[in-house]
Amino acid sequence: MKKIALMGAIVGSLSWVARRPPTVPVPQVRTLLVGDTRPPAQEEIKQGIRRLATSIAEAQQHRSAEKKRRQAAQKRKQKRGY
């Protein structure tokens, strides 16, 4: 009986700890001050377009590889008679 009461007390205290508000205040988000080292907007735009183009190409390669993998798995299933 004592063990059950002790376990209940521990579980109750743990649930209280989980529900209580955090004691450490969350720091406020501040805006970052950007220096004069930023490249001109046109260069940023070109870099962004280049990055998007490479990520689109990578995504297409990934999709085609995934499609081939699924097709191979389907062929194996058909071969086994599933």
mmCIF file of the N, C-alpha and C atoms, coordinates in Angstrom:
data_MODEL
# 
_entry.id   MODEL 
# 
loop_
_atom_site.group_PDB 
_atom_site.id 
_atom_site.type_symbol 
_atom_site.label_atom_id 
_atom_site.label_alt_id 
_atom_site.label_comp_id 
_atom_site.label_asym_id 
_atom_site.label_entity_id 
_atom_site.label_seq_id 
_atom_site.pdbx_PDB_ins_code 
_atom_site.Cartn_x 
_atom_site.Cartn_y 
_atom_site.Cartn_z 
_atom_site.occupancy 
_atom_site.B_iso_or_equiv 
_atom_site.pdbx_formal_charge 
_atom_site.auth_seq_id 
_atom_site.auth_comp_id 
_atom_site.auth_asym_id 
_atom_site.auth_atom_id 
_atom_site.pdbx_PDB_model_num 
ATOM 1   N N  . MET A 1 1  ? 0.829  -1.207  0.000   1.00 0.00 ? 1  MET A N  1 
ATOM 2   C CA . MET A 1 1  ? 0.000  0.000   0.000   1.00 0.00 ? 1  MET A CA 1 
ATOM 3   C C  . MET A 1 1  ? 0.865  1.260   0.000   1.00 0.00 ? 1  MET A C  1 
ATOM 4   N N  . LYS A 1 2  ? 1.975  1.204   0.746   1.00 0.00 ? 2  LYS A N  1 
ATOM 5   C CA . LYS A 1 2  ? 2.852  2.373   0.813   1.00 0.00 ? 2  LYS A CA 1 
ATOM 6   C C  . LYS A 1 2  ? 3.495  2.648   -0.545  1.00 0.00 ? 2  LYS A C  1 
ATOM 7   N N  . LYS A 1 3  ? 3.858  1.566   -1.258  1.00 0.00 ? 3  LYS A N  1 
ATOM 8   C CA . LYS A 1 3  ? 4.495  1.749   -2.567  1.00 0.00 ? 3  LYS A CA 1 
ATOM 9   C C  . LYS A 1 3  ? 3.543  2.427   -3.548  1.00 0.00 ? 3  LYS A C  1 
ATOM 10  N N  . ILE A 1 4  ? 2.268  2.025   -3.511  1.00 0.00 ? 4  ILE A N  1 
ATOM 11  C CA . ILE A 1 4  ? 1.279  2.614   -4.417  1.00 0.00 ? 4  ILE A CA 1 
ATOM 12  C C  . ILE A 1 4  ? 1.093  4.099   -4.115  1.00 0.00 ? 4  ILE A C  1 
ATOM 13  N N  . ALA A 1 5  ? 1.024  4.442   -2.827  1.00 0.00 ? 5  ALA A N  1 
ATOM 14  C CA . ALA A 1 5  ? 0.863  5.848   -2.448  1.00 0.00 ? 5  ALA A CA 1 
ATOM 15  C C  . ALA A 1 5  ? 2.082  6.661   -2.866  1.00 0.00 ? 5  ALA A C  1 
ATOM 16  N N  . LEU A 1 6  ? 3.271  6.082   -2.681  1.00 0.00 ? 6  LEU A N  1 
ATOM 17  C CA . LEU A 1 6  ? 4.498  6.780   -3.058  1.00 0.00 ? 6  LEU A CA 1 
ATOM 18  C C  . LEU A 1 6  ? 4.549  6.988   -4.571  1.00 0.00 ? 6  LEU A C  1 
ATOM 19  N N  . MET A 1 7  ? 4.164  5.957   -5.330  1.00 0.00 ? 7  MET A N  1 
ATOM 20  C CA . MET A 1 7  ? 4.154  6.090   -6.789  1.00 0.00 ? 7  MET A CA 1 
ATOM 21  C C  . MET A 1 7  ? 3.151  7.151   -7.234  1.00 0.00 ? 7  MET A C  1 
ATOM 22  N N  . GLY A 1 8  ? 1.993  7.186   -6.580  1.00 0.00 ? 8  GLY A N  1 
ATOM 23  C CA . GLY A 1 8  ? 0.988  8.198   -6.907  1.00 0.00 ? 8  GLY A CA 1 
ATOM 24  C C  . GLY A 1 8  ? 1.502  9.597   -6.645  1.00 0.00 ? 8  GLY A C  1 
ATOM 25  N N  . ALA A 1 9  ? 2.220  9.765   -5.535  1.00 0.00 ? 9  ALA A N  1 
ATOM 26  C CA . ALA A 1 9  ? 2.769  11.083  -5.205  1.00 0.00 ? 9  ALA A CA 1 
ATOM 27  C C  . ALA A 1 9  ? 3.816  11.502  -6.234  1.00 0.00 ? 9  ALA A C  1 
ATOM 28  N N  . ILE A 1 10 ? 4.650  10.550  -6.644  1.00 0.00 ? 10 ILE A N  1 
ATOM 29  C CA . ILE A 1 10 ? 5.696  10.873  -7.627  1.00 0.00 ? 10 ILE A CA 1 
ATOM 30  C C  . ILE A 1 10 ? 5.067  11.242  -8.968  1.00 0.00 ? 10 ILE A C  1 
ATOM 31  N N  . VAL A 1 11 ? 4.097  10.450  -9.413  1.00 0.00 ? 11 VAL A N  1 
ATOM 32  C CA . VAL A 1 11 ? 3.439  10.725  -10.691 1.00 0.00 ? 11 VAL A CA 1 
ATOM 33  C C  . VAL A 1 11 ? 2.713  12.067  -10.639 1.00 0.00 ? 11 VAL A C  1 
ATOM 34  N N  . GLY A 1 12 ? 2.062  12.353  -9.523  1.00 0.00 ? 12 GLY A N  1 
ATOM 35  C CA . GLY A 1 12 ? 1.368  13.635  -9.375  1.00 0.00 ? 12 GLY A CA 1 
ATOM 36  C C  . GLY A 1 12 ? 2.320  14.806  -9.442  1.00 0.00 ? 12 GLY A C  1 
ATOM 37  N N  . SER A 1 13 ? 3.477  14.678  -8.784  1.00 0.00 ? 13 SER A N  1 
ATOM 38  C CA . SER A 1 13 ? 4.438  15.784  -8.805  1.00 0.00 ? 13 SER A CA 1 
ATOM 39  C C  . SER A 1 13 ? 5.033  15.950  -10.199 1.00 0.00 ? 13 SER A C  1 
ATOM 40  N N  . LEU A 1 14 ? 5.251  14.830  -10.898 1.00 0.00 ? 14 LEU A N  1 
ATOM 41  C CA . LEU A 1 14 ? 5.795  14.931  -12.252 1.00 0.00 ? 14 LEU A CA 1 
ATOM 42  C C  . LEU A 1 14 ? 4.799  15.595  -13.195 1.00 0.00 ? 14 LEU A C  1 
ATOM 43  N N  . SER A 1 15 ? 3.521  15.264  -13.050 1.00 0.00 ? 15 SER A N  1 
ATOM 44  C CA . SER A 1 15 ? 2.533  15.888  -13.931 1.00 0.00 ? 15 SER A CA 1 
ATOM 45  C C  . SER A 1 15 ? 2.409  17.380  -13.611 1.00 0.00 ? 15 SER A C  1 
ATOM 46  N N  . TRP A 1 16 ? 2.594  17.752  -12.340 1.00 0.00 ? 16 TRP A N  1 
ATOM 47  C CA . TRP A 1 16 ? 2.556  19.169  -11.985 1.00 0.00 ? 16 TRP A CA 1 
ATOM 48  C C  . TRP A 1 16 ? 3.737  19.896  -12.629 1.00 0.00 ? 16 TRP A C  1 
ATOM 49  N N  . VAL A 1 17 ? 4.917  19.258  -12.600 1.00 0.00 ? 17 VAL A N  1 
ATOM 50  C CA . VAL A 1 17 ? 6.107  19.872  -13.199 1.00 0.00 ? 17 VAL A CA 1 
ATOM 51  C C  . VAL A 1 17 ? 5.890  20.065  -14.698 1.00 0.00 ? 17 VAL A C  1 
ATOM 52  N N  . ALA A 1 18 ? 5.232  19.095  -15.337 1.00 0.00 ? 18 ALA A N  1 
ATOM 53  C CA . ALA A 1 18 ? 4.998  19.202  -16.776 1.00 0.00 ? 18 ALA A CA 1 
ATOM 54  C C  . ALA A 1 18 ? 3.992  20.301  -17.105 1.00 0.00 ? 18 ALA A C  1 
ATOM 55  N N  . ARG A 1 19 ? 3.028  20.544  -16.200 1.00 0.00 ? 19 ARG A N  1 
ATOM 56  C CA . ARG A 1 19 ? 1.974  21.524  -16.487 1.00 0.00 ? 19 ARG A CA 1 
ATOM 57  C C  . ARG A 1 19 ? 2.346  22.946  -16.116 1.00 0.00 ? 19 ARG A C  1 
ATOM 58  N N  . ARG A 1 20 ? 3.285  23.126  -15.200 1.00 0.00 ? 20 ARG A N  1 
ATOM 59  C CA . ARG A 1 20 ? 3.577  24.481  -14.706 1.00 0.00 ? 20 ARG A CA 1 
ATOM 60  C C  . ARG A 1 20 ? 4.251  25.320  -15.789 1.00 0.00 ? 20 ARG A C  1 
ATOM 61  N N  . PRO A 1 21 ? 4.103  26.618  -15.715 1.00 0.00 ? 21 PRO A N  1 
ATOM 62  C CA . PRO A 1 21 ? 4.740  27.475  -16.720 1.00 0.00 ? 21 PRO A CA 1 
ATOM 63  C C  . PRO A 1 21 ? 6.258  27.461  -16.540 1.00 0.00 ? 21 PRO A C  1 
ATOM 64  N N  . PRO A 1 22 ? 6.997  27.685  -17.593 1.00 0.00 ? 22 PRO A N  1 
ATOM 65  C CA . PRO A 1 22 ? 8.456  27.662  -17.474 1.00 0.00 ? 22 PRO A CA 1 
ATOM 66  C C  . PRO A 1 22 ? 8.949  28.786  -16.572 1.00 0.00 ? 22 PRO A C  1 
ATOM 67  N N  . THR A 1 23 ? 9.955  28.476  -15.767 1.00 0.00 ? 23 THR A N  1 
ATOM 68  C CA . THR A 1 23 ? 10.484 29.478  -14.840 1.00 0.00 ? 23 THR A CA 1 
ATOM 69  C C  . THR A 1 23 ? 11.435 30.427  -15.556 1.00 0.00 ? 23 THR A C  1 
ATOM 70  N N  . VAL A 1 24 ? 12.064 29.957  -16.621 1.00 0.00 ? 24 VAL A N  1 
ATOM 71  C CA . VAL A 1 24 ? 12.997 30.802  -17.356 1.00 0.00 ? 24 VAL A CA 1 
ATOM 72  C C  . VAL A 1 24 ? 12.212 31.565  -18.420 1.00 0.00 ? 24 VAL A C  1 
ATOM 73  N N  . PRO A 1 25 ? 12.258 32.891  -18.415 1.00 0.00 ? 25 PRO A N  1 
ATOM 74  C CA . PRO A 1 25 ? 11.504 33.645  -19.419 1.00 0.00 ? 25 PRO A CA 1 
ATOM 75  C C  . PRO A 1 25 ? 12.070 33.407  -20.821 1.00 0.00 ? 25 PRO A C  1 
ATOM 76  N N  . VAL A 1 26 ? 11.175 33.365  -21.774 1.00 0.00 ? 26 VAL A N  1 
ATOM 77  C CA . VAL A 1 26 ? 11.582 33.169  -23.164 1.00 0.00 ? 26 VAL A CA 1 
ATOM 78  C C  . VAL A 1 26 ? 12.102 34.501  -23.695 1.00 0.00 ? 26 VAL A C  1 
ATOM 79  N N  . PRO A 1 27 ? 13.303 34.513  -24.258 1.00 0.00 ? 27 PRO A N  1 
ATOM 80  C CA . PRO A 1 27 ? 13.836 35.788  -24.759 1.00 0.00 ? 27 PRO A CA 1 
ATOM 81  C C  . PRO A 1 27 ? 13.013 36.304  -25.935 1.00 0.00 ? 27 PRO A C  1 
ATOM 82  N N  . GLN A 1 28 ? 12.878 37.592  -25.968 1.00 0.00 ? 28 GLN A N  1 
ATOM 83  C CA . GLN A 1 28 ? 12.116 38.215  -27.047 1.00 0.00 ? 28 GLN A CA 1 
ATOM 84  C C  . GLN A 1 28 ? 12.929 38.157  -28.343 1.00 0.00 ? 28 GLN A C  1 
ATOM 85  N N  . VAL A 1 29 ? 12.231 37.992  -29.442 1.00 0.00 ? 29 VAL A N  1 
ATOM 86  C CA . VAL A 1 29 ? 12.904 37.952  -30.739 1.00 0.00 ? 29 VAL A CA 1 
ATOM 87  C C  . VAL A 1 29 ? 13.189 39.387  -31.166 1.00 0.00 ? 29 VAL A C  1 
ATOM 88  N N  . ARG A 1 30 ? 14.434 39.627  -31.501 1.00 0.00 ? 30 ARG A N  1 
ATOM 89  C CA . ARG A 1 30 ? 14.826 40.976  -31.917 1.00 0.00 ? 30 ARG A CA 1 
ATOM 90  C C  . ARG A 1 30 ? 15.218 40.939  -33.384 1.00 0.00 ? 30 ARG A C  1 
ATOM 91  N N  . THR A 1 31 ? 15.051 42.065  -34.036 1.00 0.00 ? 31 THR A N  1 
ATOM 92  C CA . THR A 1 31 ? 15.429 42.127  -35.446 1.00 0.00 ? 31 THR A CA 1 
ATOM 93  C C  . THR A 1 31 ? 16.948 42.182  -35.548 1.00 0.00 ? 31 THR A C  1 
ATOM 94  N N  . LEU A 1 32 ? 17.468 41.515  -36.555 1.00 0.00 ? 32 LEU A N  1 
ATOM 95  C CA . LEU A 1 32 ? 18.912 41.508  -36.759 1.00 0.00 ? 32 LEU A CA 1 
ATOM 96  C C  . LEU A 1 32 ? 19.313 42.749  -37.547 1.00 0.00 ? 32 LEU A C  1 
ATOM 97  N N  . LEU A 1 33 ? 20.375 43.365  -37.108 1.00 0.00 ? 33 LEU A N  1 
ATOM 98  C CA . LEU A 1 33 ? 20.897 44.516  -37.832 1.00 0.00 ? 33 LEU A CA 1 
ATOM 99  C C  . LEU A 1 33 ? 21.887 44.000  -38.867 1.00 0.00 ? 33 LEU A C  1 
ATOM 100 N N  . VAL A 1 34 ? 21.594 44.243  -40.127 1.00 0.00 ? 34 VAL A N  1 
ATOM 101 C CA . VAL A 1 34 ? 22.449 43.765  -41.208 1.00 0.00 ? 34 VAL A CA 1 
ATOM 102 C C  . VAL A 1 34 ? 23.393 44.885  -41.597 1.00 0.00 ? 34 VAL A C  1 
ATOM 103 N N  . GLY A 1 35 ? 24.658 44.538  -41.705 1.00 0.00 ? 35 GLY A N  1 
ATOM 104 C CA . GLY A 1 35 ? 25.666 45.533  -42.047 1.00 0.00 ? 35 GLY A CA 1 
ATOM 105 C C  . GLY A 1 35 ? 25.650 45.873  -43.522 1.00 0.00 ? 35 GLY A C  1 
ATOM 106 N N  . ASP A 1 36 ? 26.651 46.628  -43.934 1.00 0.00 ? 36 ASP A N  1 
ATOM 107 C CA . ASP A 1 36 ? 26.747 47.044  -45.332 1.00 0.00 ? 36 ASP A CA 1 
ATOM 108 C C  . ASP A 1 36 ? 27.413 45.981  -46.197 1.00 0.00 ? 36 ASP A C  1 
ATOM 109 N N  . THR A 1 37 ? 27.648 44.807  -45.662 1.00 0.00 ? 37 THR A N  1 
ATOM 110 C CA . THR A 1 37 ? 28.346 43.760  -46.415 1.00 0.00 ? 37 THR A CA 1 
ATOM 111 C C  . THR A 1 37 ? 27.393 42.970  -47.299 1.00 0.00 ? 37 THR A C  1 
ATOM 112 N N  . ARG A 1 38 ? 26.123 43.316  -47.295 1.00 0.00 ? 38 ARG A N  1 
ATOM 113 C CA . ARG A 1 38 ? 25.148 42.607  -48.134 1.00 0.00 ? 38 ARG A CA 1 
ATOM 114 C C  . ARG A 1 38 ? 25.423 42.860  -49.609 1.00 0.00 ? 38 ARG A C  1 
ATOM 115 N N  . PRO A 1 39 ? 25.342 41.800  -50.441 1.00 0.00 ? 39 PRO A N  1 
ATOM 116 C CA . PRO A 1 39 ? 25.523 42.030  -51.883 1.00 0.00 ? 39 PRO A CA 1 
ATOM 117 C C  . PRO A 1 39 ? 24.314 42.771  -52.440 1.00 0.00 ? 39 PRO A C  1 
ATOM 118 N N  . PRO A 1 40 ? 24.466 43.390  -53.581 1.00 0.00 ? 40 PRO A N  1 
ATOM 119 C CA . PRO A 1 40 ? 23.332 44.096  -54.188 1.00 0.00 ? 40 PRO A CA 1 
ATOM 120 C C  . PRO A 1 40 ? 22.155 43.152  -54.424 1.00 0.00 ? 40 PRO A C  1 
ATOM 121 N N  . ALA A 1 41 ? 20.971 43.721  -54.484 1.00 0.00 ? 41 ALA A N  1 
ATOM 122 C CA . ALA A 1 41 ? 19.747 42.927  -54.601 1.00 0.00 ? 41 ALA A CA 1 
ATOM 123 C C  . ALA A 1 41 ? 19.746 42.066  -55.857 1.00 0.00 ? 41 ALA A C  1 
ATOM 124 N N  . GLN A 1 42 ? 20.284 42.592  -56.947 1.00 0.00 ? 42 GLN A N  1 
ATOM 125 C CA . GLN A 1 42 ? 20.288 41.841  -58.213 1.00 0.00 ? 42 GLN A CA 1 
ATOM 126 C C  . GLN A 1 42 ? 21.082 40.543  -58.066 1.00 0.00 ? 42 GLN A C  1 
ATOM 127 N N  . GLU A 1 43 ? 22.241 40.614  -57.380 1.00 0.00 ? 43 GLU A N  1 
ATOM 128 C CA . GLU A 1 43 ? 23.053 39.408  -57.169 1.00 0.00 ? 43 GLU A CA 1 
ATOM 129 C C  . GLU A 1 43 ? 22.303 38.411  -56.295 1.00 0.00 ? 43 GLU A C  1 
ATOM 130 N N  . GLU A 1 44 ? 21.629 38.918  -55.265 1.00 0.00 ? 44 GLU A N  1 
ATOM 131 C CA . GLU A 1 44 ? 20.853 38.034  -54.390 1.00 0.00 ? 44 GLU A CA 1 
ATOM 132 C C  . GLU A 1 44 ? 19.760 37.326  -55.177 1.00 0.00 ? 44 GLU A C  1 
ATOM 133 N N  . ILE A 1 45 ? 19.100 38.054  -56.050 1.00 0.00 ? 45 ILE A N  1 
ATOM 134 C CA . ILE A 1 45 ? 18.020 37.473  -56.855 1.00 0.00 ? 45 ILE A CA 1 
ATOM 135 C C  . ILE A 1 45 ? 18.578 36.381  -57.764 1.00 0.00 ? 45 ILE A C  1 
ATOM 136 N N  . LYS A 1 46 ? 19.725 36.665  -58.408 1.00 0.00 ? 46 LYS A N  1 
ATOM 137 C CA . LYS A 1 46 ? 20.326 35.675  -59.305 1.00 0.00 ? 46 LYS A CA 1 
ATOM 138 C C  . LYS A 1 46 ? 20.729 34.419  -58.535 1.00 0.00 ? 46 LYS A C  1 
ATOM 139 N N  . GLN A 1 47 ? 21.318 34.610  -57.350 1.00 0.00 ? 47 GLN A N  1 
ATOM 140 C CA . GLN A 1 47 ? 21.714 33.453  -56.544 1.00 0.00 ? 47 GLN A CA 1 
ATOM 141 C C  . GLN A 1 47 ? 20.493 32.645  -56.120 1.00 0.00 ? 47 GLN A C  1 
ATOM 142 N N  . GLY A 1 48 ? 19.423 33.333  -55.759 1.00 0.00 ? 48 GLY A N  1 
ATOM 143 C CA . GLY A 1 48 ? 18.203 32.642  -55.358 1.00 0.00 ? 48 GLY A CA 1 
ATOM 144 C C  . GLY A 1 48 ? 17.620 31.827  -56.494 1.00 0.00 ? 48 GLY A C  1 
ATOM 145 N N  . ILE A 1 49 ? 17.613 32.418  -57.697 1.00 0.00 ? 49 ILE A N  1 
ATOM 146 C CA . ILE A 1 49 ? 17.089 31.702  -58.871 1.00 0.00 ? 49 ILE A CA 1 
ATOM 147 C C  . ILE A 1 49 ? 17.950 30.475  -59.159 1.00 0.00 ? 49 ILE A C  1 
ATOM 148 N N  . ARG A 1 50 ? 19.276 30.648  -59.073 1.00 0.00 ? 50 ARG A N  1 
ATOM 149 C CA . ARG A 1 50 ? 20.185 29.529  -59.325 1.00 0.00 ? 50 ARG A CA 1 
ATOM 150 C C  . ARG A 1 50 ? 19.956 28.408  -58.313 1.00 0.00 ? 50 ARG A C  1 
ATOM 151 N N  . ARG A 1 51 ? 19.789 28.785  -57.055 1.00 0.00 ? 51 ARG A N  1 
ATOM 152 C CA . ARG A 1 51 ? 19.570 27.794  -55.994 1.00 0.00 ? 51 ARG A CA 1 
ATOM 153 C C  . ARG A 1 51 ? 18.243 27.068  -56.206 1.00 0.00 ? 51 ARG A C  1 
ATOM 154 N N  . LEU A 1 52 ? 17.208 27.820  -56.587 1.00 0.00 ? 52 LEU A N  1 
ATOM 155 C CA . LEU A 1 52 ? 15.909 27.199  -56.865 1.00 0.00 ? 52 LEU A CA 1 
ATOM 156 C C  . LEU A 1 52 ? 16.009 26.230  -58.032 1.00 0.00 ? 52 LEU A C  1 
ATOM 157 N N  . ALA A 1 53 ? 16.724 26.632  -59.072 1.00 0.00 ? 53 ALA A N  1 
ATOM 158 C CA . ALA A 1 53 ? 16.851 25.773  -60.249 1.00 0.00 ? 53 ALA A CA 1 
ATOM 159 C C  . ALA A 1 53 ? 17.545 24.465  -59.885 1.00 0.00 ? 53 ALA A C  1 
ATOM 160 N N  . THR A 1 54 ? 18.607 24.540  -59.074 1.00 0.00 ? 54 THR A N  1 
ATOM 161 C CA . THR A 1 54 ? 19.299 23.303  -58.701 1.00 0.00 ? 54 THR A CA 1 
ATOM 162 C C  . THR A 1 54 ? 18.423 22.453  -57.795 1.00 0.00 ? 54 THR A C  1 
ATOM 163 N N  . SER A 1 55 ? 17.668 23.092  -56.903 1.00 0.00 ? 55 SER A N  1 
ATOM 164 C CA . SER A 1 55 ? 16.830 22.296  -56.009 1.00 0.00 ? 55 SER A CA 1 
ATOM 165 C C  . SER A 1 55 ? 15.688 21.638  -56.784 1.00 0.00 ? 55 SER A C  1 
ATOM 166 N N  . ILE A 1 56 ? 15.173 22.313  -57.821 1.00 0.00 ? 56 ILE A N  1 
ATOM 167 C CA . ILE A 1 56 ? 14.118 21.711  -58.645 1.00 0.00 ? 56 ILE A CA 1 
ATOM 168 C C  . ILE A 1 56 ? 14.685 20.514  -59.401 1.00 0.00 ? 56 ILE A C  1 
ATOM 169 N N  . ALA A 1 57 ? 15.897 20.665  -59.951 1.00 0.00 ? 57 ALA A N  1 
ATOM 170 C CA . ALA A 1 57 ? 16.521 19.558  -60.680 1.00 0.00 ? 57 ALA A CA 1 
ATOM 171 C C  . ALA A 1 57 ? 16.764 18.376  -59.743 1.00 0.00 ? 57 ALA A C  1 
ATOM 172 N N  . GLU A 1 58 ? 17.245 18.663  -58.535 1.00 0.00 ? 58 GLU A N  1 
ATOM 173 C CA . GLU A 1 58 ? 17.470 17.590  -57.561 1.00 0.00 ? 58 GLU A CA 1 
ATOM 174 C C  . GLU A 1 58 ? 16.162 16.909  -57.203 1.00 0.00 ? 58 GLU A C  1 
ATOM 175 N N  . ALA A 1 59 ? 15.103 17.685  -57.054 1.00 0.00 ? 59 ALA A N  1 
ATOM 176 C CA . ALA A 1 59 ? 13.804 17.107  -56.700 1.00 0.00 ? 59 ALA A CA 1 
ATOM 177 C C  . ALA A 1 59 ? 13.300 16.202  -57.816 1.00 0.00 ? 59 ALA A C  1 
ATOM 178 N N  . GLN A 1 60 ? 13.494 16.622  -59.074 1.00 0.00 ? 60 GLN A N  1 
ATOM 179 C CA . GLN A 1 60 ? 13.063 15.794  -60.202 1.00 0.00 ? 60 GLN A CA 1 
ATOM 180 C C  . GLN A 1 60 ? 13.852 14.491  -60.251 1.00 0.00 ? 60 GLN A C  1 
ATOM 181 N N  . GLN A 1 61 ? 15.163 14.568  -59.996 1.00 0.00 ? 61 GLN A N  1 
ATOM 182 C CA . GLN A 1 61 ? 15.982 13.356  -59.971 1.00 0.00 ? 61 GLN A CA 1 
ATOM 183 C C  . GLN A 1 61 ? 15.515 12.423  -58.863 1.00 0.00 ? 61 GLN A C  1 
ATOM 184 N N  . HIS A 1 62 ? 15.231 13.002  -57.712 1.00 0.00 ? 62 HIS A N  1 
ATOM 185 C CA . HIS A 1 62 ? 14.779 12.200  -56.569 1.00 0.00 ? 62 HIS A CA 1 
ATOM 186 C C  . HIS A 1 62 ? 13.449 11.528  -56.889 1.00 0.00 ? 62 HIS A C  1 
ATOM 187 N N  . ARG A 1 63 ? 12.529 12.282  -57.506 1.00 0.00 ? 63 ARG A N  1 
ATOM 188 C CA . ARG A 1 63 ? 11.222 11.715  -57.863 1.00 0.00 ? 63 ARG A CA 1 
ATOM 189 C C  . ARG A 1 63 ? 11.362 10.573  -58.855 1.00 0.00 ? 63 ARG A C  1 
ATOM 190 N N  . SER A 1 64 ? 12.220 10.752  -59.879 1.00 0.00 ? 64 SER A N  1 
ATOM 191 C CA . SER A 1 64 ? 12.374 9.693   -60.880 1.00 0.00 ? 64 SER A CA 1 
ATOM 192 C C  . SER A 1 64 ? 13.026 8.459   -60.258 1.00 0.00 ? 64 SER A C  1 
ATOM 193 N N  . ALA A 1 65 ? 13.995 8.653   -59.371 1.00 0.00 ? 65 ALA A N  1 
ATOM 194 C CA . ALA A 1 65 ? 14.625 7.511   -58.700 1.00 0.00 ? 65 ALA A CA 1 
ATOM 195 C C  . ALA A 1 65 ? 13.606 6.784   -57.830 1.00 0.00 ? 65 ALA A C  1 
ATOM 196 N N  . GLU A 1 66 ? 12.772 7.545   -57.148 1.00 0.00 ? 66 GLU A N  1 
ATOM 197 C CA . GLU A 1 66 ? 11.735 6.952   -56.297 1.00 0.00 ? 66 GLU A CA 1 
ATOM 198 C C  . GLU A 1 66 ? 10.723 6.178   -57.141 1.00 0.00 ? 66 GLU A C  1 
ATOM 199 N N  . LYS A 1 67 ? 10.366 6.727   -58.288 1.00 0.00 ? 67 LYS A N  1 
ATOM 200 C CA . LYS A 1 67 ? 9.414  6.058   -59.183 1.00 0.00 ? 67 LYS A CA 1 
ATOM 201 C C  . LYS A 1 67 ? 9.997  4.740   -59.681 1.00 0.00 ? 67 LYS A C  1 
ATOM 202 N N  . LYS A 1 68 ? 11.284 4.759   -60.071 1.00 0.00 ? 68 LYS A N  1 
ATOM 203 C CA . LYS A 1 68 ? 11.938 3.535   -60.531 1.00 0.00 ? 68 LYS A CA 1 
ATOM 204 C C  . LYS A 1 68 ? 11.980 2.494   -59.421 1.00 0.00 ? 68 LYS A C  1 
ATOM 205 N N  . ARG A 1 69 ? 12.239 2.941   -58.195 1.00 0.00 ? 69 ARG A N  1 
ATOM 206 C CA . ARG A 1 69 ? 12.304 2.020   -57.064 1.00 0.00 ? 69 ARG A CA 1 
ATOM 207 C C  . ARG A 1 69 ? 10.947 1.368   -56.819 1.00 0.00 ? 69 ARG A C  1 
ATOM 208 N N  . ARG A 1 70 ? 9.880  2.176   -56.898 1.00 0.00 ? 70 ARG A N  1 
ATOM 209 C CA . ARG A 1 70 ? 8.526  1.635   -56.707 1.00 0.00 ? 70 ARG A CA 1 
ATOM 210 C C  . ARG A 1 70 ? 8.169  0.650   -57.812 1.00 0.00 ? 70 ARG A C  1 
ATOM 211 N N  . GLN A 1 71 ? 8.537  0.995   -59.057 1.00 0.00 ? 71 GLN A N  1 
ATOM 212 C CA . GLN A 1 71 ? 8.248  0.100   -60.179 1.00 0.00 ? 71 GLN A CA 1 
ATOM 213 C C  . GLN A 1 71 ? 8.981  -1.229  -60.022 1.00 0.00 ? 71 GLN A C  1 
ATOM 214 N N  . ALA A 1 72 ? 10.239 -1.175  -59.574 1.00 0.00 ? 72 ALA A N  1 
ATOM 215 C CA . ALA A 1 72 ? 11.011 -2.403  -59.375 1.00 0.00 ? 72 ALA A CA 1 
ATOM 216 C C  . ALA A 1 72 ? 10.376 -3.257  -58.280 1.00 0.00 ? 72 ALA A C  1 
ATOM 217 N N  . ALA A 1 73 ? 9.919  -2.609  -57.216 1.00 0.00 ? 73 ALA A N  1 
ATOM 218 C CA . ALA A 1 73 ? 9.263  -3.343  -56.135 1.00 0.00 ? 73 ALA A CA 1 
ATOM 219 C C  . ALA A 1 73 ? 7.972  -3.983  -56.638 1.00 0.00 ? 73 ALA A C  1 
ATOM 220 N N  . GLN A 1 74 ? 7.231  -3.259  -57.464 1.00 0.00 ? 74 GLN A N  1 
ATOM 221 C CA . GLN A 1 74 ? 5.979  -3.790  -58.017 1.00 0.00 ? 74 GLN A CA 1 
ATOM 222 C C  . GLN A 1 74 ? 6.262  -5.001  -58.905 1.00 0.00 ? 74 GLN A C  1 
ATOM 223 N N  . LYS A 1 75 ? 7.318  -4.918  -59.717 1.00 0.00 ? 75 LYS A N  1 
ATOM 224 C CA . LYS A 1 75 ? 7.685  -6.048  -60.581 1.00 0.00 ? 75 LYS A CA 1 
ATOM 225 C C  . LYS A 1 75 ? 8.046  -7.269  -59.737 1.00 0.00 ? 75 LYS A C  1 
ATOM 226 N N  . ARG A 1 76 ? 8.801  -7.044  -58.662 1.00 0.00 ? 76 ARG A N  1 
ATOM 227 C CA . ARG A 1 76 ? 9.167  -8.169  -57.791 1.00 0.00 ? 76 ARG A CA 1 
ATOM 228 C C  . ARG A 1 76 ? 7.932  -8.815  -57.190 1.00 0.00 ? 76 ARG A C  1 
ATOM 229 N N  . LYS A 1 77 ? 6.975  -7.984  -56.769 1.00 0.00 ? 77 LYS A N  1 
ATOM 230 C CA . LYS A 1 77 ? 5.736  -8.522  -56.191 1.00 0.00 ? 77 LYS A CA 1 
ATOM 231 C C  . LYS A 1 77 ? 4.968  -9.342  -57.219 1.00 0.00 ? 77 LYS A C  1 
ATOM 232 N N  . GLN A 1 78 ? 4.874  -8.824  -58.444 1.00 0.00 ? 78 GLN A N  1 
ATOM 233 C CA . GLN A 1 78 ? 4.152  -9.550  -59.494 1.00 0.00 ? 78 GLN A CA 1 
ATOM 234 C C  . GLN A 1 78 ? 4.852  -10.864 -59.818 1.00 0.00 ? 78 GLN A C  1 
ATOM 235 N N  . LYS A 1 79 ? 6.177  -10.835 -59.792 1.00 0.00 ? 79 LYS A N  1 
ATOM 236 C CA . LYS A 1 79 ? 6.959  -12.025 -60.102 1.00 0.00 ? 79 LYS A CA 1 
ATOM 237 C C  . LYS A 1 79 ? 6.715  -13.115 -59.049 1.00 0.00 ? 79 LYS A C  1 
ATOM 238 N N  . ARG A 1 80 ? 6.604  -12.702 -57.793 1.00 0.00 ? 80 ARG A N  1 
ATOM 239 C CA . ARG A 1 80 ? 6.368  -13.657 -56.709 1.00 0.00 ? 80 ARG A CA 1 
ATOM 240 C C  . ARG A 1 80 ? 4.918  -14.104 -56.653 1.00 0.00 ? 80 ARG A C  1 
ATOM 241 N N  . GLY A 1 81 ? 4.031  -13.342 -57.258 1.00 0.00 ? 81 GLY A N  1 
ATOM 242 C CA . GLY A 1 81 ? 2.627  -13.716 -57.274 1.00 0.00 ? 81 GLY A CA 1 
ATOM 243 C C  . GLY A 1 81 ? 1.822  -13.166 -56.117 1.00 0.00 ? 81 GLY A C  1 
ATOM 244 N N  . TYR A 1 82 ? 2.194  -11.984 -55.630 1.00 0.00 ? 82 TYR A N  1 
ATOM 245 C CA . TYR A 1 82 ? 1.437  -11.379 -54.516 1.00 0.00 ? 82 TYR A CA 1 
ATOM 246 C C  . TYR A 1 82 ? 0.146  -10.797 -55.016 1.00 0.00 ? 82 TYR A C  1 
# 
